[in-house]
Amino acid sequence: MCDTKMKYIPWMHLLPKNLYQVILTLNGERLDRIEGLMEVVDTRLTIERFEYLAYQSSLEILDKKFYLINPIYKYKFKLTPIEQLQFLAEIPYLRNFLTTTCYYLLKKSNS
């Protein structure tokens, strides 16, 4: 989401919020872009939390796909999308660091 060279640095959003905001500012990110990035940081929606919320909302997970290289990066960075290795996608918490995006197909449960 960054406009500057910061877009090439992975996991920066995992830094403490104040430090992340300072680094973005010092590297010339626009104020509106920083505000949007801070909203993402505030969300802190992990894969595990998403699945828990789906369960709590009586949603059934019909299918899910995890990506090492996000399909949108084809257009943003000219990178070929790569699905996450299945065994890595099944390791809770570690997959949060190795997955750039995930897609879920959900259905309202009958229960």
MOPAC internal coordinates of N, CA, C and O (Angstrom, degrees):
PM7 1SCF
backbone

  N    0.0000 0     0.00 0     0.00 0    0    0    0
  C    1.4449 1     0.00 0     0.00 0    1    0    0
  C    1.5281 1   112.34 1     0.00 0    2    1    0
  O    1.2310 1   120.07 1   163.95 1    3    2    1
  N    1.3112 1   117.48 1   -16.05 1    3    2    1
  C    1.4634 1   120.32 1  -177.70 1    5    3    2
  C    1.5257 1   111.10 1   -71.93 1    6    5    3
  O    1.2310 1   121.16 1   -25.98 1    7    6    5
  N    1.3157 1   115.39 1   154.02 1    7    6    5
  C    1.4611 1   121.70 1   176.54 1    9    7    6
  C    1.5242 1   111.84 1   -95.78 1   10    9    7
  O    1.2310 1   120.17 1   159.44 1   11   10    9
  N    1.3136 1   117.28 1   -20.56 1   11   10    9
  C    1.4620 1   121.95 1  -175.95 1   13   11   10
  C    1.5204 1   110.30 1   -99.72 1   14   13   11
  O    1.2310 1   120.93 1     7.98 1   15   14   13
  N    1.3232 1   115.82 1  -172.02 1   15   14   13
  C    1.4665 1   120.97 1   178.80 1   17   15   14
  C    1.5295 1   112.59 1   -59.08 1   18   17   15
  O    1.2310 1   120.26 1   166.79 1   19   18   17
  N    1.3101 1   117.10 1   -13.21 1   19   18   17
  C    1.4672 1   121.64 1   179.12 1   21   19   18
  C    1.5255 1   111.44 1   -60.66 1   22   21   19
  O    1.2310 1   119.74 1   156.87 1   23   22   21
  N    1.3353 1   118.10 1   -23.13 1   23   22   21
  C    1.4658 1   120.61 1  -178.98 1   25   23   22
  C    1.5262 1   112.16 1   -66.08 1   26   25   23
  O    1.2310 1   120.22 1   164.65 1   27   26   25
  N    1.3271 1   117.19 1   -15.35 1   27   26   25
  C    1.4581 1   120.76 1  -178.94 1   29   27   26
  C    1.5274 1   112.90 1   -95.86 1   30   29   27
  O    1.2310 1   120.01 1   179.47 1   31   30   29
  N    1.3197 1   117.59 1    -0.53 1   31   30   29
  C    1.4620 1   120.78 1  -176.34 1   33   31   30
  C    1.5277 1   109.14 1  -104.68 1   34   33   31
  O    1.2310 1   120.55 1   -69.46 1   35   34   33
  N    1.3439 1   116.56 1   110.54 1   35   34   33
  C    1.4718 1   119.11 1  -177.40 1   37   35   34
  C    1.5258 1   112.42 1   -73.75 1   38   37   35
  O    1.2310 1   121.00 1   -25.16 1   39   38   37
  N    1.2829 1   115.69 1   154.84 1   39   38   37
  C    1.4606 1   125.26 1   171.64 1   41   39   38
  C    1.5267 1   115.24 1    65.42 1   42   41   39
  O    1.2310 1   119.76 1  -167.93 1   43   42   41
  N    1.3172 1   118.07 1    12.07 1   43   42   41
  C    1.4674 1   119.78 1   178.17 1   45   43   42
  C    1.5219 1   110.73 1   -60.83 1   46   45   43
  O    1.2310 1   120.40 1   146.79 1   47   46   45
  N    1.3126 1   116.84 1   -33.21 1   47   46   45
  C    1.4657 1   121.43 1  -178.52 1   49   47   46
  C    1.5239 1   112.63 1   -67.20 1   50   49   47
  O    1.2310 1   120.03 1   171.47 1   51   50   49
  N    1.3358 1   117.55 1    -8.53 1   51   50   49
  C    1.4584 1   120.48 1   178.30 1   53   51   50
  C    1.5294 1   112.62 1   -87.27 1   54   53   51
  O    1.2310 1   120.80 1   170.85 1   55   54   53
  N    1.3223 1   116.07 1    -9.15 1   55   54   53
  C    1.4651 1   120.03 1   175.91 1   57   55   54
  C    1.5259 1   109.68 1   -66.05 1   58   57   55
  O    1.2310 1   120.04 1   -18.71 1   59   58   57
  N    1.3367 1   117.53 1   161.29 1   59   58   57
  C    1.4646 1   118.03 1   171.94 1   61   59   58
  C    1.5272 1   109.84 1   -53.97 1   62   61   59
  O    1.2310 1   121.03 1   -39.47 1   63   62   61
  N    1.3161 1   115.63 1   140.53 1   63   62   61
  C    1.4648 1   122.03 1  -172.46 1   65   63   62
  C    1.5333 1   113.12 1   -51.54 1   66   65   63
  O    1.2310 1   120.08 1   132.09 1   67   66   65
  N    1.3150 1   117.45 1   -47.91 1   67   66   65
  C    1.4727 1   120.45 1  -177.97 1   69   67   66
  C    1.5226 1   111.93 1   -62.26 1   70   69   67
  O    1.2310 1   120.54 1   138.48 1   71   70   69
  N    1.3418 1   116.58 1   -41.52 1   71   70   69
  C    1.4636 1   120.43 1   179.08 1   73   71   70
  C    1.5255 1   110.29 1   -66.05 1   74   73   71
  O    1.2310 1   120.39 1   136.35 1   75   74   73
  N    1.3144 1   116.86 1   -43.65 1   75   74   73
  C    1.4619 1   121.91 1   178.20 1   77   75   74
  C    1.5273 1   110.54 1   -58.11 1   78   77   75
  O    1.2310 1   120.65 1   135.01 1   79   78   77
  N    1.3232 1   116.36 1   -44.99 1   79   78   77
  C    1.4604 1   121.26 1  -179.51 1   81   79   78
  C    1.5286 1   111.13 1   -63.77 1   82   81   79
  O    1.2310 1   119.97 1   138.37 1   83   82   81
  N    1.3094 1   117.66 1   -41.63 1   83   82   81
  C    1.4671 1   121.79 1   178.73 1   85   83   82
  C    1.5263 1   110.46 1   -63.85 1   86   85   83
  O    1.2310 1   120.38 1   135.19 1   87   86   85
  N    1.3309 1   116.88 1   -44.81 1   87   86   85
  C    1.4721 1   120.49 1   179.85 1   89   87   86
  C    1.5205 1   110.63 1   -62.15 1   90   89   87
  O    1.2310 1   120.04 1   137.11 1   91   90   89
  N    1.3281 1   117.53 1   -42.89 1   91   90   89
  C    1.4621 1   120.55 1   177.87 1   93   91   90
  C    1.5282 1   110.98 1   -61.03 1   94   93   91
  O    1.2310 1   120.66 1   136.28 1   95   94   93
  N    1.3222 1   116.35 1   -43.72 1   95   94   93
  C    1.4653 1   121.19 1  -179.95 1   97   95   94
  C    1.5230 1   110.94 1   -63.67 1   98   97   95
  O    1.2310 1   120.54 1   132.95 1   99   98   97
  N    1.3316 1   116.56 1   -47.05 1   99   98   97
  C    1.4719 1   120.87 1  -178.91 1  101   99   98
  C    1.5243 1   112.44 1   -64.25 1  102  101   99
  O    1.2310 1   120.44 1   155.05 1  103  102  101
  N    1.3254 1   116.77 1   -24.95 1  103  102  101
  C    1.4642 1   120.30 1   179.57 1  105  103  102
  C    1.5216 1   113.04 1   -94.08 1  106  105  103
  O    1.2310 1   120.53 1  -171.34 1  107  106  105
  N    1.3307 1   116.59 1     8.66 1  107  106  105
  C    1.4540 1   120.04 1   170.65 1  109  107  106
  C    1.5150 1   117.41 1    86.95 1  110  109  107
  O    1.2310 1   119.62 1  -163.82 1  111  110  109
  N    1.3273 1   118.32 1    16.18 1  111  110  109
  C    1.4635 1   119.16 1   176.09 1  113  111  110
  C    1.5273 1   109.70 1   -66.55 1  114  113  111
  O    1.2310 1   121.03 1   -35.29 1  115  114  113
  N    1.3327 1   115.63 1   144.71 1  115  114  113
  C    1.4697 1   120.81 1   177.66 1  117  115  114
  C    1.5258 1   110.31 1   -66.76 1  118  117  115
  O    1.2310 1   120.69 1   -30.12 1  119  118  117
  N    1.3200 1   116.30 1   149.88 1  119  118  117
  C    1.4620 1   121.80 1  -178.62 1  121  119  118
  C    1.5261 1   111.73 1   -59.14 1  122  121  119
  O    1.2310 1   119.81 1   136.12 1  123  122  121
  N    1.3356 1   117.97 1   -43.88 1  123  122  121
  C    1.4681 1   119.33 1  -179.63 1  125  123  122
  C    1.5291 1   111.25 1   -65.21 1  126  125  123
  O    1.2310 1   120.11 1   146.19 1  127  126  125
  N    1.3261 1   117.40 1   -33.81 1  127  126  125
  C    1.4644 1   121.44 1   177.95 1  129  127  126
  C    1.5317 1   109.25 1   -68.43 1  130  129  127
  O    1.2310 1   120.29 1   137.30 1  131  130  129
  N    1.3272 1   117.06 1   -42.70 1  131  130  129
  C    1.4685 1   121.08 1   178.75 1  133  131  130
  C    1.5272 1   110.20 1   -61.28 1  134  133  131
  O    1.2310 1   120.52 1   137.72 1  135  134  133
  N    1.3203 1   116.60 1   -42.28 1  135  134  133
  C    1.4708 1   119.98 1   179.19 1  137  135  134
  C    1.5343 1   110.75 1   -60.47 1  138  137  135
  O    1.2310 1   120.58 1   137.70 1  139  138  137
  N    1.3153 1   116.49 1   -42.30 1  139  138  137
  C    1.4659 1   120.55 1   177.62 1  141  139  138
  C    1.5219 1   111.94 1   -63.72 1  142  141  139
  O    1.2310 1   120.62 1   138.64 1  143  142  141
  N    1.3166 1   116.43 1   -41.36 1  143  142  141
  C    1.4633 1   120.78 1   179.03 1  145  143  142
  C    1.5287 1   111.30 1   -66.62 1  146  145  143
  O    1.2310 1   120.47 1   145.47 1  147  146  145
  N    1.3098 1   116.70 1   -34.53 1  147  146  145
  C    1.4695 1   120.08 1   178.09 1  149  147  146
  C    1.5367 1   110.39 1   -67.34 1  150  149  147
  O    1.2310 1   120.10 1   147.24 1  151  150  149
  N    1.3288 1   117.42 1   -32.76 1  151  150  149
  C    1.4662 1   120.41 1   175.28 1  153  151  150
  C    1.5263 1   110.71 1   -63.99 1  154  153  151
  O    1.2310 1   120.79 1   140.10 1  155  154  153
  N    1.3310 1   116.10 1   -39.90 1  155  154  153
  C    1.4635 1   120.22 1   177.51 1  157  155  154
  C    1.5226 1   109.44 1   -62.72 1  158  157  155
  O    1.2310 1   120.31 1   135.59 1  159  158  157
  N    1.3260 1   117.02 1   -44.41 1  159  158  157
  C    1.4621 1   121.23 1   179.38 1  161  159  158
  C    1.5294 1   110.12 1   -61.09 1  162  161  159
  O    1.2310 1   120.39 1   137.25 1  163  162  161
  N    1.3162 1   116.85 1   -42.75 1  163  162  161
  C    1.4647 1   120.61 1  -179.01 1  165  163  162
  C    1.5254 1   112.04 1   -63.58 1  166  165  163
  O    1.2310 1   120.08 1   148.91 1  167  166  165
  N    1.3088 1   117.46 1   -31.09 1  167  166  165
  C    1.4646 1   121.56 1  -179.22 1  169  167  166
  C    1.5169 1   111.09 1   -66.05 1  170  169  167
  O    1.2310 1   119.90 1   133.13 1  171  170  169
  N    1.3251 1   117.79 1   -46.87 1  171  170  169
  C    1.4654 1   123.39 1   179.37 1  173  171  170
  C    1.5302 1   111.80 1    46.01 1  174  173  171
  O    1.2310 1   121.11 1  -132.53 1  175  174  173
  N    1.3054 1   115.49 1    47.47 1  175  174  173
  C    1.4643 1   120.20 1  -177.98 1  177  175  174
  C    1.5272 1   109.32 1   -89.62 1  178  177  175
  O    1.2310 1   120.83 1   -79.07 1  179  178  177
  N    1.3181 1   116.02 1   100.93 1  179  178  177
  C    1.4553 1   120.93 1   176.44 1  181  179  178
  C    1.5278 1   109.50 1   -79.60 1  182  181  179
  O    1.2310 1   121.04 1   -13.10 1  183  182  181
  N    1.3048 1   115.61 1   166.90 1  183  182  181
  C    1.4569 1   120.61 1   176.15 1  185  183  182
  C    1.5291 1   109.94 1   -60.59 1  186  185  183
  O    1.2310 1   120.68 1   138.00 1  187  186  185
  N    1.3217 1   116.30 1   -42.00 1  187  186  185
  C    1.4632 1   120.72 1  -179.49 1  189  187  186
  C    1.5307 1   111.17 1   -63.94 1  190  189  187
  O    1.2310 1   120.54 1   138.98 1  191  190  189
  N    1.3153 1   116.57 1   -41.02 1  191  190  189
  C    1.4742 1   120.35 1   179.91 1  193  191  190
  C    1.5318 1   109.95 1   -67.05 1  194  193  191
  O    1.2310 1   120.32 1   138.76 1  195  194  193
  N    1.3388 1   116.98 1   -41.24 1  195  194  193
  C    1.4608 1   120.37 1   177.81 1  197  195  194
  C    1.5296 1   110.59 1   -59.22 1  198  197  195
  O    1.2310 1   120.38 1   132.82 1  199  198  197
  N    1.3293 1   116.88 1   -47.18 1  199  198  197
  C    1.4546 1   120.40 1  -178.89 1  201  199  198
  C    1.5322 1   110.91 1   -64.72 1  202  201  199
  O    1.2310 1   120.25 1   142.39 1  203  202  201
  N    1.3093 1   117.13 1   -37.61 1  203  202  201
  C    1.4679 1   120.76 1   176.65 1  205  203  202
  C    1.5224 1   110.57 1   -63.64 1  206  205  203
  O    1.2310 1   120.41 1   134.66 1  207  206  205
  N    1.3386 1   116.83 1   -45.34 1  207  206  205
  C    1.4652 1   120.63 1   179.15 1  209  207  206
  C    1.5262 1   111.29 1   -64.11 1  210  209  207
  O    1.2310 1   120.22 1   142.68 1  211  210  209
  N    1.3228 1   117.19 1   -37.32 1  211  210  209
  C    1.4681 1   120.37 1   176.31 1  213  211  210
  C    1.5259 1   109.54 1   -61.92 1  214  213  211
  O    1.2310 1   120.68 1   133.97 1  215  214  213
  N    1.3182 1   116.31 1   -46.03 1  215  214  213
  C    1.4603 1   121.09 1   178.71 1  217  215  214
  C    1.5294 1   110.57 1   -60.68 1  218  217  215
  O    1.2310 1   120.45 1   133.32 1  219  218  217
  N    1.3178 1   116.74 1   -46.68 1  219  218  217
  C    1.4692 1   121.48 1  -179.49 1  221  219  218
  C    1.5315 1   111.89 1   -63.36 1  222  221  219
  O    1.2310 1   120.45 1   153.74 1  223  222  221
  N    1.3198 1   116.74 1   -26.26 1  223  222  221
  C    1.4653 1   122.19 1  -179.45 1  225  223  222
  C    1.5232 1   112.34 1   -92.99 1  226  225  223
  O    1.2310 1   120.54 1  -168.41 1  227  226  225
  N    1.3267 1   116.58 1    11.59 1  227  226  225
  C    1.4651 1   122.79 1  -179.28 1  229  227  226
  C    1.5217 1   112.38 1    59.41 1  230  229  227
  O    1.2310 1   121.28 1  -140.43 1  231  230  229
  N    1.3257 1   115.15 1    39.57 1  231  230  229
  C    1.4628 1   120.65 1   175.10 1  233  231  230
  C    1.5191 1   109.29 1  -104.77 1  234  233  231
  O    1.2310 1   121.09 1   -45.67 1  235  234  233
  N    1.3046 1   115.52 1   134.33 1  235  234  233
  C    1.4564 1   121.80 1   178.38 1  237  235  234
  C    1.5242 1   108.53 1   -96.37 1  238  237  235
  O    1.2310 1   120.32 1   -47.30 1  239  238  237
  N    1.3087 1   117.00 1   132.70 1  239  238  237
  C    1.4635 1   121.43 1   177.17 1  241  239  238
  C    1.5232 1   107.76 1   -85.33 1  242  241  239
  O    1.2310 1   120.91 1   -68.67 1  243  242  241
  N    1.3334 1   115.87 1   111.33 1  243  242  241
  C    1.4606 1   121.24 1  -179.55 1  245  243  242
  C    1.5244 1   111.59 1   -86.22 1  246  245  243
  O    1.2310 1   121.03 1   144.84 1  247  246  245
  N    1.3123 1   115.63 1   -35.16 1  247  246  245
  C    1.4559 1   120.17 1  -179.04 1  249  247  246
  C    1.5181 1   108.04 1  -159.08 1  250  249  247
  O    1.2310 1   120.92 1   -24.30 1  251  250  249
  N    1.3322 1   115.85 1   155.70 1  251  250  249
  C    1.4615 1   120.67 1   175.17 1  253  251  250
  C    1.5201 1   108.90 1  -152.49 1  254  253  251
  O    1.2310 1   121.48 1   -33.26 1  255  254  253
  N    1.3126 1   114.77 1   146.74 1  255  254  253
  C    1.4637 1   121.93 1   178.56 1  257  255  254
  C    1.5131 1   108.27 1  -132.82 1  258  257  255
  O    1.2310 1   121.07 1   -46.86 1  259  258  257
  N    1.3143 1   115.56 1   133.14 1  259  258  257
  C    1.4478 1   122.33 1   178.11 1  261  259  258
  C    1.5296 1   108.35 1  -112.93 1  262  261  259
  O    1.2310 1   120.71 1   -36.59 1  263  262  261
  N    1.3067 1   116.26 1   143.41 1  263  262  261
  C    1.4566 1   120.50 1  -178.04 1  265  263  262
  C    1.5245 1   111.76 1  -124.61 1  266  265  263
  O    1.2310 1   121.69 1   -47.44 1  267  266  265
  N    1.3169 1   114.38 1   132.56 1  267  266  265
  C    1.4609 1   121.09 1   170.27 1  269  267  266
  C    1.5268 1   108.42 1   -74.69 1  270  269  267
  O    1.2310 1   120.70 1   136.41 1  271  270  269
  N    1.3213 1   116.28 1   -43.59 1  271  270  269
  C    1.4749 1   122.42 1   174.82 1  273  271  270
  C    1.5294 1   107.40 1  -116.16 1  274  273  271
  O    1.2310 1   120.86 1   -68.28 1  275  274  273
  N    1.3094 1   115.95 1   111.72 1  275  274  273
  C    1.4589 1   124.55 1  -177.82 1  277  275  274
  C    1.5395 1   110.53 1   -56.09 1  278  277  275
  O    1.2310 1   119.45 1   -47.32 1  279  278  277
  N    1.3312 1   118.65 1   132.68 1  279  278  277
  C    1.4704 1   120.09 1   178.62 1  281  279  278
  C    1.5385 1   114.11 1   -54.39 1  282  281  279
  O    1.2310 1   119.80 1   147.60 1  283  282  281
  N    1.3233 1   117.99 1   -32.40 1  283  282  281
  C    1.4697 1   119.51 1   179.86 1  285  283  282
  C    1.5338 1   111.87 1   -66.69 1  286  285  283
  O    1.2310 1   120.56 1   160.11 1  287  286  285
  N    1.3413 1   116.54 1   -19.89 1  287  286  285
  C    1.4721 1   119.88 1   179.90 1  289  287  286
  C    1.5269 1   111.77 1   -67.57 1  290  289  287
  O    1.2310 1   120.64 1   164.55 1  291  290  289
  N    1.3310 1   116.38 1   -15.45 1  291  290  289
  C    1.4687 1   120.14 1   174.56 1  293  291  290
  C    1.5280 1   109.51 1   -59.94 1  294  293  291
  O    1.2310 1   120.84 1   140.97 1  295  294  293
  N    1.3144 1   116.00 1   -39.03 1  295  294  293
  C    1.4605 1   121.13 1  -177.59 1  297  295  294
  C    1.5278 1   112.11 1   -90.62 1  298  297  295
  O    1.2310 1   120.42 1   146.42 1  299  298  297
  N    1.3187 1   116.80 1   -33.58 1  299  298  297
  C    1.4621 1   120.39 1  -177.95 1  301  299  298
  C    1.5239 1   112.59 1   -77.85 1  302  301  299
  O    1.2310 1   120.78 1   137.96 1  303  302  301
  N    1.3568 1   116.11 1   -42.04 1  303  302  301
  C    1.4655 1   120.21 1  -172.71 1  305  303  302
  C    1.5229 1   113.84 1  -127.30 1  306  305  303
  O    1.2310 1   120.21 1  -175.30 1  307  306  305
  N    1.3453 1   117.21 1     4.70 1  307  306  305
  C    1.4674 1   122.27 1  -177.41 1  309  307  306
  C    1.5357 1   112.28 1    60.33 1  310  309  307
  O    1.2310 1   120.88 1  -143.00 1  311  310  309
  N    1.3437 1   115.92 1    37.00 1  311  310  309
  C    1.4608 1   121.71 1   176.79 1  313  311  310
  C    1.5235 1   109.59 1  -102.71 1  314  313  311
  O    1.2310 1   120.73 1   -36.20 1  315  314  313
  N    1.2995 1   116.21 1   143.80 1  315  314  313
  C    1.4538 1   121.40 1   178.35 1  317  315  314
  C    1.5310 1   109.71 1   -78.32 1  318  317  315
  O    1.2310 1   119.88 1   -50.76 1  319  318  317
  N    1.3318 1   117.84 1   129.24 1  319  318  317
  C    1.4703 1   119.49 1   177.97 1  321  319  318
  C    1.5282 1   111.10 1   -59.66 1  322  321  319
  O    1.2310 1   121.13 1   -39.51 1  323  322  321
  N    1.3282 1   115.44 1   140.49 1  323  322  321
  C    1.4650 1   121.04 1   177.59 1  325  323  322
  C    1.5210 1   108.04 1  -133.75 1  326  325  323
  O    1.2310 1   121.01 1   -56.90 1  327  326  325
  N    1.3274 1   115.68 1   123.10 1  327  326  325
  C    1.4620 1   119.19 1   175.97 1  329  327  326
  C    1.5257 1   109.22 1   -69.43 1  330  329  327
  O    1.2310 1   121.56 1   -33.42 1  331  330  329
  N    1.3178 1   114.62 1   146.58 1  331  330  329
  C    1.4535 1   120.67 1   178.01 1  333  331  330
  C    1.5259 1   109.68 1   -65.56 1  334  333  331
  O    1.2310 1   120.23 1   -36.41 1  335  334  333
  N    1.3229 1   117.16 1   143.59 1  335  334  333
  C    1.4524 1   120.61 1   174.70 1  337  335  334
  C    1.5265 1   108.44 1   -60.11 1  338  337  335
  O    1.2310 1   120.54 1   -45.84 1  339  338  337
  N    1.3191 1   116.57 1   134.16 1  339  338  337
  C    1.4592 1   121.50 1  -172.84 1  341  339  338
  C    1.5231 1   112.68 1   -55.44 1  342  341  339
  O    1.2310 1   120.41 1   136.59 1  343  342  341
  N    1.3313 1   116.81 1   -43.41 1  343  342  341
  C    1.4634 1   117.91 1  -176.88 1  345  343  342
  C    1.5292 1   111.22 1   -67.33 1  346  345  343
  O    1.2310 1   119.75 1   149.82 1  347  346  345
  N    1.3431 1   118.07 1   -30.18 1  347  346  345
  C    1.4675 1   120.24 1   176.38 1  349  347  346
  C    1.5228 1   111.19 1   -73.87 1  350  349  347
  O    1.2310 1   120.80 1   143.80 1  351  350  349
  N    1.3248 1   116.08 1   -36.20 1  351  350  349
  C    1.4631 1   120.43 1   179.20 1  353  351  350
  C    1.5287 1   111.73 1   -65.83 1  354  353  351
  O    1.2310 1   120.27 1   162.25 1  355  354  353
  N    1.3158 1   117.09 1   -17.75 1  355  354  353
  C    1.4628 1   121.21 1  -178.61 1  357  355  354
  C    1.5269 1   113.15 1   -95.84 1  358  357  355
  O    1.2310 1   119.84 1   178.91 1  359  358  357
  N    1.3197 1   117.91 1    -1.09 1  359  358  357
  C    1.4692 1   120.67 1  -179.53 1  361  359  358
  C    1.5239 1   109.14 1   -96.58 1  362  361  359
  O    1.2310 1   120.84 1   -76.34 1  363  362  361
  N    1.3375 1   116.00 1   103.66 1  363  362  361
  C    1.4686 1   118.98 1  -179.79 1  365  363  362
  C    1.5309 1   111.25 1   -54.82 1  366  365  363
  O    1.2310 1   121.43 1   -31.37 1  367  366  365
  N    1.3115 1   114.86 1   148.63 1  367  366  365
  C    1.4650 1   125.60 1   177.84 1  369  367  366
  C    1.5287 1   112.79 1    72.15 1  370  369  367
  O    1.2310 1   119.16 1   129.56 1  371  370  369
  N    1.3235 1   119.22 1   -50.44 1  371  370  369
  C    1.4637 1   120.19 1   177.49 1  373  371  370
  C    1.5231 1   109.83 1   -61.99 1  374  373  371
  O    1.2310 1   120.30 1   139.58 1  375  374  373
  N    1.3273 1   117.04 1   -40.42 1  375  374  373
  C    1.4630 1   120.94 1  -178.39 1  377  375  374
  C    1.5343 1   112.07 1   -61.41 1  378  377  375
  O    1.2310 1   119.89 1   155.25 1  379  378  377
  N    1.3149 1   117.81 1   -24.75 1  379  378  377
  C    1.4642 1   120.64 1   178.34 1  381  379  378
  C    1.5270 1   111.78 1   -62.98 1  382  381  379
  O    1.2310 1   120.25 1   150.17 1  383  382  381
  N    1.3126 1   117.12 1   -29.83 1  383  382  381
  C    1.4523 1   121.91 1  -179.05 1  385  383  382
  C    1.5254 1   112.37 1   -89.57 1  386  385  383
  O    1.2310 1   120.30 1   159.18 1  387  386  385
  N    1.3168 1   117.02 1   -20.82 1  387  386  385
  C    1.4637 1   121.06 1  -174.21 1  389  387  386
  C    1.5197 1   113.60 1  -107.01 1  390  389  387
  O    1.2310 1   120.28 1  -179.21 1  391  390  389
  N    1.3058 1   117.06 1     0.79 1  391  390  389
  C    1.4591 1   122.15 1  -176.46 1  393  391  390
  C    1.5260 1   108.94 1  -116.54 1  394  393  391
  O    1.2310 1   120.29 1   -54.35 1  395  394  393
  N    1.3328 1   117.06 1   125.65 1  395  394  393
  C    1.4649 1   119.60 1   179.65 1  397  395  394
  C    1.5230 1   112.39 1   -87.74 1  398  397  395
  O    1.2310 1   120.51 1   157.55 1  399  398  397
  N    1.3332 1   116.63 1   -22.45 1  399  398  397
  C    1.4621 1   120.51 1   174.47 1  401  399  398
  C    1.5157 1   108.96 1  -163.39 1  402  401  399
  O    1.2310 1   121.29 1   -19.19 1  403  402  401
  N    1.3189 1   115.14 1   160.81 1  403  402  401
  C    1.4568 1   120.19 1   173.18 1  405  403  402
  C    1.5220 1   108.33 1  -144.26 1  406  405  403
  O    1.2310 1   121.59 1   -31.50 1  407  406  405
  N    1.3079 1   114.56 1   148.50 1  407  406  405
  C    1.4582 1   121.77 1  -179.40 1  409  407  406
  C    1.5142 1   108.72 1  -122.22 1  410  409  407
  O    1.2310 1   121.00 1   -42.57 1  411  410  409
  N    1.3280 1   115.70 1   137.43 1  411  410  409
  C    1.4599 1   121.85 1  -178.43 1  413  411  410
  C    1.5168 1   110.16 1  -123.90 1  414  413  411
  O    1.2310 1   121.25 1   -36.74 1  415  414  413
  N    1.3211 1   115.21 1   143.26 1  415  414  413
  C    1.4513 1   122.37 1   169.35 1  417  415  414
  C    1.5278 1   105.61 1  -109.23 1  418  417  415
  O    1.2310 1   120.93 1   -62.66 1  419  418  417
  N    1.3302 1   115.84 1   117.34 1  419  418  417
  C    1.4565 1   121.73 1  -174.65 1  421  419  418
  C    1.5193 1   110.88 1  -115.76 1  422  421  419
  O    1.2310 1   121.40 1   -25.13 1  423  422  421
  N    1.3209 1   114.93 1   154.87 1  423  422  421
  C    1.4608 1   120.98 1   176.65 1  425  423  422
  C    1.5148 1   107.53 1  -141.58 1  426  425  423
  O    1.2310 1   120.87 1   -38.50 1  427  426  425
  N    1.3017 1   115.94 1   141.50 1  427  426  425
  C    1.4557 1   120.55 1   175.90 1  429  427  426
  C    1.5219 1   108.98 1   -65.14 1  430  429  427
  O    1.2310 1   120.36 1   -54.47 1  431  430  429
  N    1.3251 1   116.92 1   125.53 1  431  430  429
  C    1.4542 1   121.61 1  -179.03 1  433  431  430
  C    1.5228 1   110.51 1   -71.89 1  434  433  431
  O    1.2310 1   121.30 1   -24.95 1  435  434  433
  N    1.3231 1   115.11 1   155.05 1  435  434  433
  C    1.4581 1   120.69 1   177.78 1  437  435  434
  C    1.5212 1   111.90 1   -81.41 1  438  437  435
  O    1.2310 1   120.23 1   162.67 1  439  438  437
  N    1.3184 1   117.17 1   -17.33 1  439  438  437
  C    1.4777 1   120.49 1  -176.77 1  441  439  438
  C    1.5091 1   112.79 1   -79.64 1  442  441  439
  O    1.2310 1   120.10 1   180.00 1  443  442  441

